[in-house]
Amino acid sequence: MLVENYESVLNEVKYSCEKAARNQNEVTLIAVSKTKPVSDIEELYRHGVREFGENKVQELCDKYEKLPKDIKWHMIGHLQRNKVKYLIDKVEMIHSVDSVRLAKTIEEEAAKKQLTVNILIEVNVAEEESKFGLKYEETLNMIKEISDFTHIRIRGLMTIAPFTETEENNRIYFKKLKKLAVDIDSKNIHNVSMDFLSMGMTGDYHTAIEEGATHVRVGTAIFGERNYNL
């Protein structure tokens, strides 16, 4: 069933790309495996899936140790500075950098291991109090402040749009993030590219793709509902 679910989402990604006159190769589907067992990931791995997302450092690290090393792990949840050292050498990209202090910690820990880490800056476009992320108008200044760090590479932006019954409601936020990325890119800041836009989840990834998402983070549509009481 997992493979069928994954292929179904992949077909939806393809459809959304065609609708927006985009190449499907421009969009990376991240299978968000949080709270799901290693066996689920192994099933998708055997099918050829390599891009997985986790919300918690401990869970990511545990799964990293048990699974093949060619998996590309994406840290998509809120990241505490005291946890950075545990995952710094295990992730393909950190999607949720939302402060100068966090970026500085990533820089310091990456330097210790002589790594360069890909990061995205998380923007709370909808300004929801329950969510992490920078305010829209704070983003450029923060990027300028950390652009000289030599062990991180700023690759783009990320946002988590509001939960909505109708994904069309979130189009405004995806458009806004895309505009911000274009504006920042036009500044030609050293060590900063706006190649990646991580936006869109199970409930709204079609619209996110239409508005320029390069990475969509899909969990429920692939793995089914989560039991957070486990």
C-alpha positions as CSV (number, residue, x, y, z in Angstrom):
1,M,0.0,0.0,0.0
2,L,2.8,2.4,0.8
3,V,4.3,2.0,-2.7
4,E,0.9,2.5,-4.3
5,N,0.4,5.7,-2.1
6,Y,3.8,7.0,-3.1
7,E,3.2,6.4,-6.8
8,S,-0.2,8.1,-6.5
9,V,1.4,11.2,-5.0
10,L,4.1,11.1,-7.6
11,N,1.5,11.1,-10.3
12,E,-0.2,14.1,-8.7
13,V,3.1,15.9,-8.6
14,K,3.5,15.2,-12.3
15,Y,0.0,16.5,-13.0
16,S,0.6,19.7,-11.1
17,C,3.9,20.2,-12.9
18,E,2.2,19.8,-16.2
19,K,-0.6,22.2,-15.2
20,A,2.0,24.8,-14.3
21,A,4.1,24.1,-17.4
22,R,7.0,22.9,-15.2
23,N,9.4,20.0,-15.6
24,Q,8.7,17.2,-13.0
25,N,12.5,17.0,-12.4
26,E,12.3,20.4,-10.8
27,V,10.3,19.1,-7.9
28,T,11.6,16.8,-5.1
29,L,9.0,14.7,-3.3
30,I,10.1,14.2,0.3
31,A,8.4,11.3,2.1
32,V,7.8,12.6,5.6
33,S,8.3,9.5,7.8
34,K,8.0,11.0,11.3
35,T,6.5,8.6,13.8
36,K,6.6,5.8,11.2
37,P,8.6,2.6,11.7
38,V,11.9,1.7,10.0
39,S,10.0,-1.1,8.1
40,D,7.9,1.5,6.3
41,I,10.9,3.4,5.1
42,E,12.6,0.1,4.1
43,E,9.6,-0.7,1.9
44,L,9.8,2.6,0.1
45,Y,13.6,2.3,-0.1
46,R,13.3,-1.0,-2.0
47,H,11.0,0.9,-4.4
48,G,13.8,3.4,-5.0
49,V,12.7,6.2,-2.7
50,R,15.7,8.1,-1.2
51,E,14.4,11.4,0.0
52,F,12.9,11.3,3.5
53,G,11.9,14.0,6.0
54,E,11.9,13.9,9.8
55,N,10.7,16.4,12.4
56,K,12.7,15.3,15.4
57,V,16.5,15.0,15.8
58,Q,16.4,11.9,17.9
59,E,14.1,10.0,15.6
60,L,16.2,11.1,12.5
61,C,19.4,9.9,14.2
62,D,17.9,6.6,15.3
63,K,16.6,5.9,11.8
64,Y,19.9,7.0,10.2
65,E,21.8,4.4,12.2
66,K,19.4,1.6,11.1
67,L,19.0,2.4,7.4
68,P,21.2,2.6,4.3
69,K,23.5,5.6,4.1
70,D,22.5,6.7,0.6
71,I,19.2,8.0,2.0
72,K,18.9,11.8,1.8
73,W,17.5,13.0,5.1
74,H,15.7,16.3,5.4
75,M,15.3,18.0,8.8
76,I,12.0,19.7,8.5
77,G,11.0,20.3,12.1
78,H,11.9,22.9,14.6
79,L,15.6,22.5,15.5
80,Q,17.0,23.4,18.9
81,R,20.6,24.6,19.0
82,N,21.7,22.0,21.5
83,K,20.6,19.2,19.1
84,V,22.5,20.5,16.1
85,K,25.7,18.5,16.8
86,Y,23.8,15.2,16.6
87,L,22.5,15.5,13.1
88,I,25.0,17.9,11.4
89,D,26.7,15.1,9.5
90,K,23.5,13.1,8.7
91,V,21.3,15.5,6.8
92,E,21.0,16.4,3.1
93,M,19.4,19.7,4.1
94,I,18.0,21.6,7.1
95,H,14.8,23.2,6.1
96,S,14.0,25.0,9.4
97,V,16.6,27.6,10.2
98,D,14.8,30.5,11.8
99,S,17.3,32.6,13.7
100,V,20.9,33.9,13.5
101,R,21.7,32.0,16.7
102,L,20.7,28.7,15.2
103,A,22.6,29.4,12.0
104,K,25.7,30.3,14.0
105,T,25.4,27.0,15.9
106,I,25.1,25.1,12.6
107,E,28.2,27.0,11.3
108,E,30.2,26.1,14.4
109,E,29.3,22.5,14.4
110,A,29.8,22.1,10.7
111,A,33.2,23.7,11.0
112,K,34.2,21.1,13.6
113,K,33.5,18.3,11.1
114,Q,34.8,20.3,8.1
115,L,31.4,20.1,6.4
116,T,29.3,22.5,4.4
117,V,25.6,22.2,5.3
118,N,22.7,23.1,3.0
119,I,20.1,25.2,4.8
120,L,16.8,26.8,4.1
121,I,15.5,29.8,5.9
122,E,12.0,29.2,7.5
123,V,9.6,32.1,7.0
124,N,6.3,32.3,8.8
125,V,4.5,33.9,5.9
126,A,1.0,33.6,7.4
127,E,2.3,35.0,10.7
128,E,0.6,32.2,12.8
129,E,1.5,32.5,16.4
130,S,1.6,28.7,16.7
131,K,4.4,28.3,14.1
132,F,8.1,29.0,14.1
133,G,9.8,31.0,11.4
134,L,10.9,34.5,10.6
135,K,8.6,37.3,9.8
136,Y,8.5,38.1,6.1
137,E,10.2,41.5,6.5
138,E,12.9,40.1,8.8
139,T,14.2,37.5,6.3
140,L,16.5,39.5,4.1
141,N,18.3,41.1,7.0
142,M,18.9,37.7,8.6
143,I,20.2,36.3,5.4
144,K,22.6,39.2,5.0
145,E,23.8,38.6,8.6
146,I,24.7,35.0,8.0
147,S,25.8,35.0,4.4
148,D,29.5,35.2,5.4
149,F,29.4,31.9,7.3
150,T,31.6,29.6,5.4
151,H,30.2,26.2,6.5
152,I,26.6,26.8,5.6
153,R,25.1,27.3,2.1
154,I,21.8,29.2,2.0
155,R,19.8,27.4,-0.7
156,G,16.4,29.0,-0.4
157,L,13.3,29.4,1.7
158,M,10.8,27.2,3.5
159,T,7.3,27.8,4.9
160,I,4.5,25.9,6.6
161,A,1.2,27.2,5.4
162,P,-1.9,27.2,7.6
163,F,-4.0,24.0,7.9
164,T,-6.9,24.5,5.5
165,E,-9.8,22.5,4.1
166,T,-9.3,24.1,0.7
167,E,-5.7,24.3,-0.5
168,E,-6.6,27.3,-2.8
169,N,-6.7,29.3,0.5
170,N,-2.9,28.9,0.8
171,R,-2.0,30.1,-2.7
172,I,-1.5,33.6,-1.4
173,Y,1.2,32.4,1.0
174,F,3.0,30.4,-1.6
175,K,3.0,33.3,-4.0
176,K,4.4,35.5,-1.3
177,L,7.2,33.2,-0.5
178,K,8.1,32.9,-4.2
179,K,8.1,36.7,-4.5
180,L,10.4,37.0,-1.5
181,A,12.8,34.4,-3.0
182,V,12.9,36.4,-6.3
183,D,13.5,39.7,-4.4
184,I,16.4,38.1,-2.3
185,D,17.9,36.5,-5.4
186,S,18.0,39.8,-7.2
187,K,20.3,41.2,-4.4
188,N,23.1,38.8,-5.6
189,I,24.3,38.2,-2.0
190,H,27.5,36.1,-1.7
191,N,26.8,32.5,-0.7
192,V,23.1,32.8,-1.1
193,S,21.0,31.2,-3.8
194,M,17.2,31.0,-4.0
195,D,17.2,27.7,-6.0
196,F,14.9,25.9,-3.5
197,L,11.4,26.6,-2.2
198,S,10.3,24.0,0.3
199,M,6.5,24.5,0.6
200,G,3.4,22.3,0.4
201,M,2.3,19.3,2.4
202,T,-0.4,16.6,1.9
203,G,-3.2,19.1,2.0
204,D,-1.8,21.7,-0.3
205,Y,1.2,20.5,-2.4
206,H,-0.6,20.8,-5.7
207,T,-1.0,24.5,-5.2
208,A,2.5,24.9,-3.9
209,I,3.9,23.2,-7.0
210,E,1.9,25.6,-9.2
211,E,3.4,28.5,-7.3
212,G,7.0,27.3,-7.6
213,A,7.8,24.7,-4.9
214,T,10.9,22.7,-5.6
215,H,10.5,20.5,-2.5
216,V,7.1,19.2,-1.2
217,R,6.9,17.5,2.2
218,V,4.2,14.8,2.0
219,G,3.6,12.4,4.9
220,T,-0.1,11.5,5.5
221,A,-0.9,10.9,1.8
222,I,2.0,8.4,1.7
223,F,2.1,6.8,5.1
224,G,-1.4,7.3,6.3
225,E,-2.6,9.0,9.5
226,R,-0.2,9.3,12.4
227,N,-0.7,8.0,15.9
228,Y,1.1,10.5,18.2
229,N,0.2,8.5,21.3
230,L,2.7,5.8,20.4
